Amino acid sequence: MTGIKIDGKEIAQTVKDRVRKAVEELKSQGINPCLATILVGDNQASATYVKNKHKACEEVGIITKDFKFGSEISQLELNKKID
């Protein structure tokens, strides 16, 4: 049985190029794609995950917005901020 070599970096670049092109098309129509993230508390793993998502968005031209709240925020207060 012969294996198939998969180049993950090449595939990832192809996907990024496609997304970048789609984002440019949307922007030409007056639509600005945006990723908004909400972090509650100070979980470092979550902060790293969000940082990586923001970086990926930046690479393809997607706007990002980051909202951070302390762990003391109630669900009700958070819902009001989201609305």
PDB file of N, CA, C and O in Angstrom:
ATOM      1  N   MET A   1       0.845  -1.176   0.000  1.00  0.00           N
ATOM      2  CA  MET A   1       0.000   0.000   0.000  1.00  0.00           C
ATOM      3  C   MET A   1       0.893   1.242   0.000  1.00  0.00           C
ATOM      4  O   MET A   1       1.823   1.353   0.799  1.00  0.00           O
ATOM      5  N   THR A   2       0.601   2.154  -0.891  1.00  0.00           N
ATOM      6  CA  THR A   2       1.391   3.368  -1.028  1.00  0.00           C
ATOM      7  C   THR A   2       0.722   4.515  -0.282  1.00  0.00           C
ATOM      8  O   THR A   2      -0.483   4.735  -0.405  1.00  0.00           O
ATOM      9  N   GLY A   3       1.509   5.229   0.480  1.00  0.00           N
ATOM     10  CA  GLY A   3       0.980   6.372   1.211  1.00  0.00           C
ATOM     11  C   GLY A   3       0.927   7.616   0.340  1.00  0.00           C
ATOM     12  O   GLY A   3       1.589   7.702  -0.694  1.00  0.00           O
ATOM     13  N   ILE A   4       0.140   8.558   0.775  1.00  0.00           N
ATOM     14  CA  ILE A   4       0.015   9.833   0.075  1.00  0.00           C
ATOM     15  C   ILE A   4       0.621  10.912   0.964  1.00  0.00           C
ATOM     16  O   ILE A   4       0.256  11.051   2.132  1.00  0.00           O
ATOM     17  N   LYS A   5       1.540  11.666   0.399  1.00  0.00           N
ATOM     18  CA  LYS A   5       2.160  12.753   1.154  1.00  0.00           C
ATOM     19  C   LYS A   5       1.219  13.959   1.146  1.00  0.00           C
ATOM     20  O   LYS A   5       0.774  14.415   0.093  1.00  0.00           O
ATOM     21  N   ILE A   6       0.936  14.451   2.322  1.00  0.00           N
ATOM     22  CA  ILE A   6       0.078  15.625   2.470  1.00  0.00           C
ATOM     23  C   ILE A   6       0.929  16.754   3.047  1.00  0.00           C
ATOM     24  O   ILE A   6       1.529  16.616   4.114  1.00  0.00           O
ATOM     25  N   ASP A   7       0.970  17.857   2.331  1.00  0.00           N
ATOM     26  CA  ASP A   7       1.734  19.019   2.781  1.00  0.00           C
ATOM     27  C   ASP A   7       0.781  19.981   3.483  1.00  0.00           C
ATOM     28  O   ASP A   7       0.101  20.781   2.840  1.00  0.00           O
ATOM     29  N   GLY A   8       0.743  19.893   4.798  1.00  0.00           N
ATOM     30  CA  GLY A   8      -0.177  20.711   5.584  1.00  0.00           C
ATOM     31  C   GLY A   8       0.033  22.202   5.405  1.00  0.00           C
ATOM     32  O   GLY A   8      -0.934  22.962   5.362  1.00  0.00           O
ATOM     33  N   LYS A   9       1.286  22.632   5.300  1.00  0.00           N
ATOM     34  CA  LYS A   9       1.570  24.061   5.131  1.00  0.00           C
ATOM     35  C   LYS A   9       1.037  24.567   3.795  1.00  0.00           C
ATOM     36  O   LYS A   9       0.502  25.672   3.708  1.00  0.00           O
ATOM     37  N   GLU A  10       1.188  23.753   2.762  1.00  0.00           N
ATOM     38  CA  GLU A  10       0.688  24.147   1.443  1.00  0.00           C
ATOM     39  C   GLU A  10      -0.840  24.223   1.444  1.00  0.00           C
ATOM     40  O   GLU A  10      -1.422  25.150   0.881  1.00  0.00           O
ATOM     41  N   ILE A  11      -1.474  23.254   2.071  1.00  0.00           N
ATOM     42  CA  ILE A  11      -2.938  23.254   2.149  1.00  0.00           C
ATOM     43  C   ILE A  11      -3.421  24.462   2.942  1.00  0.00           C
ATOM     44  O   ILE A  11      -4.371  25.134   2.540  1.00  0.00           O
ATOM     45  N   ALA A  12      -2.767  24.737   4.067  1.00  0.00           N
ATOM     46  CA  ALA A  12      -3.150  25.889   4.891  1.00  0.00           C
ATOM     47  C   ALA A  12      -3.012  27.187   4.106  1.00  0.00           C
ATOM     48  O   ALA A  12      -3.872  28.062   4.203  1.00  0.00           O
ATOM     49  N   GLN A  13      -1.942  27.320   3.332  1.00  0.00           N
ATOM     50  CA  GLN A  13      -1.744  28.536   2.539  1.00  0.00           C
ATOM     51  C   GLN A  13      -2.824  28.667   1.473  1.00  0.00           C
ATOM     52  O   GLN A  13      -3.305  29.768   1.206  1.00  0.00           O
ATOM     53  N   THR A  14      -3.205  27.549   0.863  1.00  0.00           N
ATOM     54  CA  THR A  14      -4.272  27.561  -0.144  1.00  0.00           C
ATOM     55  C   THR A  14      -5.585  28.031   0.476  1.00  0.00           C
ATOM     56  O   THR A  14      -6.308  28.834  -0.114  1.00  0.00           O
ATOM     57  N   VAL A  15      -5.882  27.528   1.664  1.00  0.00           N
ATOM     58  CA  VAL A  15      -7.115  27.934   2.356  1.00  0.00           C
ATOM     59  C   VAL A  15      -7.057  29.420   2.688  1.00  0.00           C
ATOM     60  O   VAL A  15      -8.032  30.139   2.468  1.00  0.00           O
ATOM     61  N   LYS A  16      -5.930  29.890   3.213  1.00  0.00           N
ATOM     62  CA  LYS A  16      -5.784  31.313   3.544  1.00  0.00           C
ATOM     63  C   LYS A  16      -5.967  32.188   2.310  1.00  0.00           C
ATOM     64  O   LYS A  16      -6.612  33.235   2.372  1.00  0.00           O
ATOM     65  N   ASP A  17      -5.400  31.756   1.195  1.00  0.00           N
ATOM     66  CA  ASP A  17      -5.532  32.528  -0.046  1.00  0.00           C
ATOM     67  C   ASP A  17      -6.994  32.618  -0.480  1.00  0.00           C
ATOM     68  O   ASP A  17      -7.458  33.673  -0.911  1.00  0.00           O
ATOM     69  N   ARG A  18      -7.706  31.514  -0.364  1.00  0.00           N
ATOM     70  CA  ARG A  18      -9.130  31.502  -0.735  1.00  0.00           C
ATOM     71  C   ARG A  18      -9.943  32.415   0.181  1.00  0.00           C
ATOM     72  O   ARG A  18     -10.804  33.166  -0.278  1.00  0.00           O
ATOM     73  N   VAL A  19      -9.658  32.339   1.477  1.00  0.00           N
ATOM     74  CA  VAL A  19     -10.386  33.183   2.435  1.00  0.00           C
ATOM     75  C   VAL A  19     -10.059  34.650   2.186  1.00  0.00           C
ATOM     76  O   VAL A  19     -10.955  35.494   2.203  1.00  0.00           O
ATOM     77  N   ARG A  20      -8.785  34.964   1.955  1.00  0.00           N
ATOM     78  CA  ARG A  20      -8.379  36.349   1.685  1.00  0.00           C
ATOM     79  C   ARG A  20      -9.125  36.894   0.465  1.00  0.00           C
ATOM     80  O   ARG A  20      -9.602  38.029   0.475  1.00  0.00           O
ATOM     81  N   LYS A  21      -9.219  36.084  -0.572  1.00  0.00           N
ATOM     82  CA  LYS A  21      -9.924  36.497  -1.784  1.00  0.00           C
ATOM     83  C   LYS A  21     -11.412  36.722  -1.498  1.00  0.00           C
ATOM     84  O   LYS A  21     -11.997  37.691  -1.982  1.00  0.00           O
ATOM     85  N   ALA A  22     -12.018  35.836  -0.719  1.00  0.00           N
ATOM     86  CA  ALA A  22     -13.434  35.987  -0.368  1.00  0.00           C
ATOM     87  C   ALA A  22     -13.656  37.245   0.463  1.00  0.00           C
ATOM     88  O   ALA A  22     -14.646  37.951   0.273  1.00  0.00           O
ATOM     89  N   VAL A  23     -12.733  37.527   1.386  1.00  0.00           N
ATOM     90  CA  VAL A  23     -12.828  38.728   2.221  1.00  0.00           C
ATOM     91  C   VAL A  23     -12.718  39.976   1.347  1.00  0.00           C
ATOM     92  O   VAL A  23     -13.472  40.931   1.534  1.00  0.00           O
ATOM     93  N   GLU A  24     -11.792  39.973   0.404  1.00  0.00           N
ATOM     94  CA  GLU A  24     -11.641  41.118  -0.501  1.00  0.00           C
ATOM     95  C   GLU A  24     -12.913  41.339  -1.318  1.00  0.00           C
ATOM     96  O   GLU A  24     -13.328  42.478  -1.531  1.00  0.00           O
ATOM     97  N   GLU A  25     -13.524  40.253  -1.771  1.00  0.00           N
ATOM     98  CA  GLU A  25     -14.771  40.356  -2.538  1.00  0.00           C
ATOM     99  C   GLU A  25     -15.885  40.957  -1.678  1.00  0.00           C
ATOM    100  O   GLU A  25     -16.625  41.831  -2.130  1.00  0.00           O
ATOM    101  N   LEU A  26     -15.996  40.486  -0.444  1.00  0.00           N
ATOM    102  CA  LEU A  26     -17.008  41.042   0.458  1.00  0.00           C
ATOM    103  C   LEU A  26     -16.760  42.526   0.712  1.00  0.00           C
ATOM    104  O   LEU A  26     -17.696  43.326   0.697  1.00  0.00           O
ATOM    105  N   LYS A  27     -15.516  42.889   0.941  1.00  0.00           N
ATOM    106  CA  LYS A  27     -15.182  44.296   1.193  1.00  0.00           C
ATOM    107  C   LYS A  27     -15.526  45.168  -0.007  1.00  0.00           C
ATOM    108  O   LYS A  27     -15.948  46.313   0.154  1.00  0.00           O
ATOM    109  N   SER A  28     -15.346  44.630  -1.210  1.00  0.00           N
ATOM    110  CA  SER A  28     -15.677  45.400  -2.415  1.00  0.00           C
ATOM    111  C   SER A  28     -17.180  45.643  -2.524  1.00  0.00           C
ATOM    112  O   SER A  28     -17.622  46.533  -3.250  1.00  0.00           O
ATOM    113  N   GLN A  29     -17.959  44.846  -1.799  1.00  0.00           N
ATOM    114  CA  GLN A  29     -19.415  44.999  -1.777  1.00  0.00           C
ATOM    115  C   GLN A  29     -19.878  45.788  -0.550  1.00  0.00           C
ATOM    116  O   GLN A  29     -21.076  45.893  -0.289  1.00  0.00           O
ATOM    117  N   GLY A  30     -18.927  46.336   0.194  1.00  0.00           N
ATOM    118  CA  GLY A  30     -19.263  47.131   1.370  1.00  0.00           C
ATOM    119  C   GLY A  30     -19.503  46.312   2.625  1.00  0.00           C
ATOM    120  O   GLY A  30     -20.023  46.831   3.613  1.00  0.00           O
ATOM    121  N   ILE A  31     -19.134  45.043   2.602  1.00  0.00           N
ATOM    122  CA  ILE A  31     -19.303  44.163   3.762  1.00  0.00           C
ATOM    123  C   ILE A  31     -17.928  43.928   4.374  1.00  0.00           C
ATOM    124  O   ILE A  31     -17.017  43.447   3.699  1.00  0.00           O
ATOM    125  N   ASN A  32     -17.779  44.266   5.647  1.00  0.00           N
ATOM    126  CA  ASN A  32     -16.500  44.097   6.332  1.00  0.00           C
ATOM    127  C   ASN A  32     -16.579  42.940   7.324  1.00  0.00           C
ATOM    128  O   ASN A  32     -17.113  43.107   8.421  1.00  0.00           O
ATOM    129  N   PRO A  33     -16.056  41.768   6.957  1.00  0.00           N
ATOM    130  CA  PRO A  33     -16.076  40.630   7.875  1.00  0.00           C
ATOM    131  C   PRO A  33     -15.359  40.970   9.177  1.00  0.00           C
ATOM    132  O   PRO A  33     -14.338  41.657   9.179  1.00  0.00           O
ATOM    133  N   CYS A  34     -15.909  40.481  10.274  1.00  0.00           N
ATOM    134  CA  CYS A  34     -15.369  40.806  11.593  1.00  0.00           C
ATOM    135  C   CYS A  34     -15.537  39.613  12.528  1.00  0.00           C
ATOM    136  O   CYS A  34     -16.570  38.942  12.510  1.00  0.00           O
ATOM    137  N   LEU A  35     -14.532  39.357  13.331  1.00  0.00           N
ATOM    138  CA  LEU A  35     -14.611  38.353  14.382  1.00  0.00           C
ATOM    139  C   LEU A  35     -14.558  39.082  15.714  1.00  0.00           C
ATOM    140  O   LEU A  35     -13.586  39.779  16.007  1.00  0.00           O
ATOM    141  N   ALA A  36     -15.594  38.925  16.516  1.00  0.00           N
ATOM    142  CA  ALA A  36     -15.605  39.501  17.861  1.00  0.00           C
ATOM    143  C   ALA A  36     -15.413  38.364  18.856  1.00  0.00           C
ATOM    144  O   ALA A  36     -16.097  37.344  18.786  1.00  0.00           O
ATOM    145  N   THR A  37     -14.481  38.548  19.776  1.00  0.00           N
ATOM    146  CA  THR A  37     -14.240  37.534  20.796  1.00  0.00           C
ATOM    147  C   THR A  37     -14.533  38.116  22.171  1.00  0.00           C
ATOM    148  O   THR A  37     -14.347  39.308  22.414  1.00  0.00           O
ATOM    149  N   ILE A  38     -14.990  37.259  23.050  1.00  0.00           N
ATOM    150  CA  ILE A  38     -15.304  37.651  24.424  1.00  0.00           C
ATOM    151  C   ILE A  38     -14.543  36.722  25.358  1.00  0.00           C
ATOM    152  O   ILE A  38     -14.692  35.502  25.292  1.00  0.00           O
ATOM    153  N   LEU A  39     -13.737  37.300  26.216  1.00  0.00           N
ATOM    154  CA  LEU A  39     -13.016  36.535  27.227  1.00  0.00           C
ATOM    155  C   LEU A  39     -13.491  36.962  28.603  1.00  0.00           C
ATOM    156  O   LEU A  39     -13.554  38.151  28.916  1.00  0.00           O
ATOM    157  N   VAL A  40     -13.820  35.979  29.412  1.00  0.00           N
ATOM    158  CA  VAL A  40     -14.220  36.247  30.789  1.00  0.00           C
ATOM    159  C   VAL A  40     -13.203  35.566  31.694  1.00  0.00           C
ATOM    160  O   VAL A  40     -12.953  34.367  31.570  1.00  0.00           O
ATOM    161  N   GLY A  41     -12.628  36.330  32.591  1.00  0.00           N
ATOM    162  CA  GLY A  41     -11.624  35.777  33.489  1.00  0.00           C
ATOM    163  C   GLY A  41     -10.233  35.885  32.891  1.00  0.00           C
ATOM    164  O   GLY A  41     -10.000  36.644  31.951  1.00  0.00           O
ATOM    165  N   ASP A  42      -9.308  35.108  33.455  1.00  0.00           N
ATOM    166  CA  ASP A  42      -7.908  35.220  33.030  1.00  0.00           C
ATOM    167  C   ASP A  42      -7.294  33.864  32.681  1.00  0.00           C
ATOM    168  O   ASP A  42      -6.144  33.592  33.026  1.00  0.00           O
ATOM    169  N   ASN A  43      -8.056  33.025  32.002  1.00  0.00           N
ATOM    170  CA  ASN A  43      -7.553  31.723  31.589  1.00  0.00           C
ATOM    171  C   ASN A  43      -6.535  31.915  30.467  1.00  0.00           C
ATOM    172  O   ASN A  43      -6.882  32.363  29.374  1.00  0.00           O
ATOM    173  N   GLN A  44      -5.285  31.575  30.741  1.00  0.00           N
ATOM    174  CA  GLN A  44      -4.206  31.819  29.782  1.00  0.00           C
ATOM    175  C   GLN A  44      -4.379  31.010  28.504  1.00  0.00           C
ATOM    176  O   GLN A  44      -4.064  31.500  27.419  1.00  0.00           O
ATOM    177  N   ALA A  45      -4.873  29.786  28.611  1.00  0.00           N
ATOM    178  CA  ALA A  45      -5.076  28.960  27.416  1.00  0.00           C
ATOM    179  C   ALA A  45      -6.116  29.598  26.499  1.00  0.00           C
ATOM    180  O   ALA A  45      -5.947  29.615  25.280  1.00  0.00           O
ATOM    181  N   SER A  46      -7.182  30.118  27.079  1.00  0.00           N
ATOM    182  CA  SER A  46      -8.212  30.788  26.282  1.00  0.00           C
ATOM    183  C   SER A  46      -7.661  32.052  25.637  1.00  0.00           C
ATOM    184  O   SER A  46      -7.955  32.344  24.478  1.00  0.00           O
ATOM    185  N   ALA A  47      -6.866  32.795  26.386  1.00  0.00           N
ATOM    186  CA  ALA A  47      -6.273  34.026  25.850  1.00  0.00           C
ATOM    187  C   ALA A  47      -5.348  33.715  24.674  1.00  0.00           C
ATOM    188  O   ALA A  47      -5.332  34.450  23.687  1.00  0.00           O
ATOM    189  N   THR A  48      -4.591  32.647  24.773  1.00  0.00           N
ATOM    190  CA  THR A  48      -3.702  32.242  23.682  1.00  0.00           C
ATOM    191  C   THR A  48      -4.504  31.821  22.463  1.00  0.00           C
ATOM    192  O   THR A  48      -4.157  32.172  21.336  1.00  0.00           O
ATOM    193  N   TYR A  49      -5.570  31.075  22.685  1.00  0.00           N
ATOM    194  CA  TYR A  49      -6.440  30.644  21.586  1.00  0.00           C
ATOM    195  C   TYR A  49      -7.002  31.862  20.848  1.00  0.00           C
ATOM    196  O   TYR A  49      -6.968  31.923  19.619  1.00  0.00           O
ATOM    197  N   VAL A  50      -7.517  32.823  21.605  1.00  0.00           N
ATOM    198  CA  VAL A  50      -8.099  34.031  21.009  1.00  0.00           C
ATOM    199  C   VAL A  50      -7.027  34.822  20.262  1.00  0.00           C
ATOM    200  O   VAL A  50      -7.274  35.324  19.165  1.00  0.00           O
ATOM    201  N   LYS A  51      -5.851  34.933  20.850  1.00  0.00           N
ATOM    202  CA  LYS A  51      -4.747  35.648  20.197  1.00  0.00           C
ATOM    203  C   LYS A  51      -4.434  35.016  18.837  1.00  0.00           C
ATOM    204  O   LYS A  51      -4.215  35.725  17.855  1.00  0.00           O
ATOM    205  N   ASN A  52      -4.413  33.700  18.786  1.00  0.00           N
ATOM    206  CA  ASN A  52      -4.130  33.005  17.528  1.00  0.00           C
ATOM    207  C   ASN A  52      -5.240  33.218  16.504  1.00  0.00           C
ATOM    208  O   ASN A  52      -4.961  33.341  15.312  1.00  0.00           O
ATOM    209  N   LYS A  53      -6.483  33.262  16.946  1.00  0.00           N
ATOM    210  CA  LYS A  53      -7.605  33.519  16.030  1.00  0.00           C
ATOM    211  C   LYS A  53      -7.511  34.937  15.463  1.00  0.00           C
ATOM    212  O   LYS A  53      -7.747  35.152  14.274  1.00  0.00           O
ATOM    213  N   HIS A  54      -7.168  35.892  16.313  1.00  0.00           N
ATOM    214  CA  HIS A  54      -7.017  37.279  15.856  1.00  0.00           C
ATOM    215  C   HIS A  54      -5.875  37.386  14.841  1.00  0.00           C
ATOM    216  O   HIS A  54      -5.989  38.100  13.845  1.00  0.00           O
ATOM    217  N   LYS A  55      -4.791  36.683  15.095  1.00  0.00           N
ATOM    218  CA  LYS A  55      -3.654  36.700  14.172  1.00  0.00           C
ATOM    219  C   LYS A  55      -4.060  36.112  12.821  1.00  0.00           C
ATOM    220  O   LYS A  55      -3.724  36.668  11.776  1.00  0.00           O
ATOM    221  N   ALA A  56      -4.777  34.997  12.839  1.00  0.00           N
ATOM    222  CA  ALA A  56      -5.225  34.363  11.592  1.00  0.00           C
ATOM    223  C   ALA A  56      -6.155  35.293  10.819  1.00  0.00           C
ATOM    224  O   ALA A  56      -6.072  35.379   9.594  1.00  0.00           O
ATOM    225  N   CYS A  57      -7.035  35.985  11.529  1.00  0.00           N
ATOM    226  CA  CYS A  57      -7.943  36.932  10.878  1.00  0.00           C
ATOM    227  C   CYS A  57      -7.163  38.072  10.237  1.00  0.00           C
ATOM    228  O   CYS A  57      -7.443  38.470   9.106  1.00  0.00           O
ATOM    229  N   GLU A  58      -6.194  38.588  10.963  1.00  0.00           N
ATOM    230  CA  GLU A  58      -5.377  39.694  10.452  1.00  0.00           C
ATOM    231  C   GLU A  58      -4.682  39.295   9.149  1.00  0.00           C
ATOM    232  O   GLU A  58      -4.556  40.108   8.234  1.00  0.00           O
ATOM    233  N   GLU A  59      -4.237  38.050   9.070  1.00  0.00           N
ATOM    234  CA  GLU A  59      -3.522  37.569   7.883  1.00  0.00           C
ATOM    235  C   GLU A  59      -4.391  37.548   6.631  1.00  0.00           C
ATOM    236  O   GLU A  59      -3.874  37.618   5.516  1.00  0.00           O
ATOM    237  N   VAL A  60      -5.707  37.453   6.808  1.00  0.00           N
ATOM    238  CA  VAL A  60      -6.605  37.381   5.644  1.00  0.00           C
ATOM    239  C   VAL A  60      -7.481  38.620   5.500  1.00  0.00           C
ATOM    240  O   VAL A  60      -8.359  38.663   4.638  1.00  0.00           O
ATOM    241  N   GLY A  61      -7.248  39.632   6.343  1.00  0.00           N
ATOM    242  CA  GLY A  61      -7.961  40.895   6.205  1.00  0.00           C
ATOM    243  C   GLY A  61      -9.273  41.000   6.951  1.00  0.00           C
ATOM    244  O   GLY A  61     -10.082  41.881   6.660  1.00  0.00           O
ATOM    245  N   ILE A  62      -9.496  40.118   7.906  1.00  0.00           N
ATOM    246  CA  ILE A  62     -10.723  40.171   8.704  1.00  0.00           C
ATOM    247  C   ILE A  62     -10.478  41.052   9.928  1.00  0.00           C
ATOM    248  O   ILE A  62      -9.477  40.896  10.628  1.00  0.00           O
ATOM    249  N   ILE A  63     -11.396  41.972  10.173  1.00  0.00           N
ATOM    250  CA  ILE A  63     -11.332  42.858  11.337  1.00  0.00           C
ATOM    251  C   ILE A  63     -11.597  42.028  12.593  1.00  0.00           C
ATOM    252  O   ILE A  63     -12.392  41.089  12.559  1.00  0.00           O
ATOM    253  N   THR A  64     -10.942  42.368  13.691  1.00  0.00           N
ATOM    254  CA  THR A  64     -11.210  41.681  14.956  1.00  0.00           C
ATOM    255  C   THR A  64     -11.535  42.697  16.043  1.00  0.00           C
ATOM    256  O   THR A  64     -11.041  43.824  16.046  1.00  0.00           O
ATOM    257  N   LYS A  65     -12.366  42.264  16.946  1.00  0.00           N
ATOM    258  CA  LYS A  65     -12.695  43.056  18.131  1.00  0.00           C
ATOM    259  C   LYS A  65     -12.585  42.126  19.328  1.00  0.00           C
ATOM    260  O   LYS A  65     -13.072  40.996  19.293  1.00  0.00           O
ATOM    261  N   ASP A  66     -11.951  42.600  20.374  1.00  0.00           N
ATOM    262  CA  ASP A  66     -11.691  41.785  21.553  1.00  0.00           C
ATOM    263  C   ASP A  66     -12.345  42.437  22.766  1.00  0.00           C
ATOM    264  O   ASP A  66     -12.087  43.602  23.072  1.00  0.00           O
ATOM    265  N   PHE A  67     -13.182  41.687  23.442  1.00  0.00           N
ATOM    266  CA  PHE A  67     -13.852  42.178  24.642  1.00  0.00           C
ATOM    267  C   PHE A  67     -13.426  41.306  25.812  1.00  0.00           C
ATOM    268  O   PHE A  67     -13.583  40.086  25.773  1.00  0.00           O
ATOM    269  N   LYS A  68     -12.886  41.935  26.858  1.00  0.00           N
ATOM    270  CA  LYS A  68     -12.408  41.201  28.029  1.00  0.00           C
ATOM    271  C   LYS A  68     -13.156  41.679  29.266  1.00  0.00           C
ATOM    272  O   LYS A  68     -13.377  42.874  29.461  1.00  0.00           O
ATOM    273  N   PHE A  69     -13.535  40.717  30.089  1.00  0.00           N
ATOM    274  CA  PHE A  69     -14.251  41.017  31.322  1.00  0.00           C
ATOM    275  C   PHE A  69     -13.641  40.201  32.454  1.00  0.00           C
ATOM    276  O   PHE A  69     -13.139  39.097  32.246  1.00  0.00           O
ATOM    277  N   GLY A  70     -13.695  40.763  33.645  1.00  0.00           N
ATOM    278  CA  GLY A  70     -13.213  40.049  34.816  1.00  0.00           C
ATOM    279  C   GLY A  70     -14.139  38.897  35.170  1.00  0.00           C
ATOM    280  O   GLY A  70     -15.295  38.862  34.750  1.00  0.00           O
ATOM    281  N   SER A  71     -13.627  37.971  35.932  1.00  0.00           N
ATOM    282  CA  SER A  71     -14.404  36.788  36.296  1.00  0.00           C
ATOM    283  C   SER A  71     -15.589  37.119  37.199  1.00  0.00           C
ATOM    284  O   SER A  71     -16.470  36.284  37.402  1.00  0.00           O
ATOM    285  N   GLU A  72     -15.611  38.329  37.738  1.00  0.00           N
ATOM    286  CA  GLU A  72     -16.710  38.711  38.633  1.00  0.00           C
ATOM    287  C   GLU A  72     -17.977  39.123  37.879  1.00  0.00           C
ATOM    288  O   GLU A  72     -19.022  39.308  38.504  1.00  0.00           O
ATOM    289  N   ILE A  73     -17.910  39.271  36.558  1.00  0.00           N
ATOM    290  CA  ILE A  73     -19.086  39.700  35.795  1.00  0.00           C
ATOM    291  C   ILE A  73     -20.167  38.620  35.853  1.00  0.00           C
ATOM    292  O   ILE A  73     -19.877  37.431  35.720  1.00  0.00           O
ATOM    293  N   SER A  74     -21.395  39.040  36.050  1.00  0.00           N
ATOM    294  CA  SER A  74     -22.504  38.075  36.102  1.00  0.00           C
ATOM    295  C   SER A  74     -22.966  37.743  34.686  1.00  0.00           C
ATOM    296  O   SER A  74     -22.678  38.474  33.738  1.00  0.00           O
ATOM    297  N   GLN A  75     -23.678  36.645  34.560  1.00  0.00           N
ATOM    298  CA  GLN A  75     -24.211  36.254  33.258  1.00  0.00           C
ATOM    299  C   GLN A  75     -25.142  37.336  32.724  1.00  0.00           C
ATOM    300  O   GLN A  75     -25.129  37.637  31.530  1.00  0.00           O
ATOM    301  N   LEU A  76     -25.942  37.917  33.601  1.00  0.00           N
ATOM    302  CA  LEU A  76     -26.876  38.969  33.195  1.00  0.00           C
ATOM    303  C   LEU A  76     -26.122  40.187  32.654  1.00  0.00           C
ATOM    304  O   LEU A  76     -26.472  40.726  31.604  1.00  0.00           O
ATOM    305  N   GLU A  77     -25.088  40.613  33.377  1.00  0.00           N
ATOM    306  CA  GLU A  77     -24.286  41.754  32.915  1.00  0.00           C
ATOM    307  C   GLU A  77     -23.621  41.449  31.572  1.00  0.00           C
ATOM    308  O   GLU A  77     -23.580  42.299  30.683  1.00  0.00           O
ATOM    309  N   LEU A  78     -23.110  40.243  31.438  1.00  0.00           N
ATOM    310  CA  LEU A  78     -22.452  39.846  30.193  1.00  0.00           C
ATOM    311  C   LEU A  78     -23.445  39.851  29.034  1.00  0.00           C
ATOM    312  O   LEU A  78     -23.130  40.323  27.941  1.00  0.00           O
ATOM    313  N   ASN A  79     -24.632  39.328  29.274  1.00  0.00           N
ATOM    314  CA  ASN A  79     -25.667  39.330  28.232  1.00  0.00           C
ATOM    315  C   ASN A  79     -25.997  40.751  27.791  1.00  0.00           C
ATOM    316  O   ASN A  79     -26.197  41.005  26.603  1.00  0.00           O
ATOM    317  N   LYS A  80     -26.053  41.675  28.743  1.00  0.00           N
ATOM    318  CA  LYS A  80     -26.340  43.074  28.401  1.00  0.00           C
ATOM    319  C   LYS A  80     -25.225  43.665  27.540  1.00  0.00           C
ATOM    320  O   LYS A  80     -25.494  44.427  26.612  1.00  0.00           O
ATOM    321  N   LYS A  81     -23.987  43.320  27.842  1.00  0.00           N
ATOM    322  CA  LYS A  81     -22.851  43.823  27.063  1.00  0.00           C
ATOM    323  C   LYS A  81     -22.901  43.286  25.634  1.00  0.00           C
ATOM    324  O   LYS A  81     -22.568  43.992  24.682  1.00  0.00           O
ATOM    325  N   ILE A  82     -23.320  42.034  25.498  1.00  0.00           N
ATOM    326  CA  ILE A  82     -23.372  41.400  24.181  1.00  0.00           C
ATOM    327  C   ILE A  82     -24.477  41.999  23.336  1.00  0.00           C
ATOM    328  O   ILE A  82     -24.300  42.223  22.139  1.00  0.00           O
ATOM    329  N   ASP A  83     -25.609  42.259  23.952  1.00  0.00           N
ATOM    330  CA  ASP A  83     -26.734  42.843  23.211  1.00  0.00           C
ATOM    331  C   ASP A  83     -26.379  44.241  22.799  1.00  0.00           C
ATOM    332  O   ASP A  83     -27.185  44.920  22.162  1.00  0.00           O
TER     333      ASP A  83
END
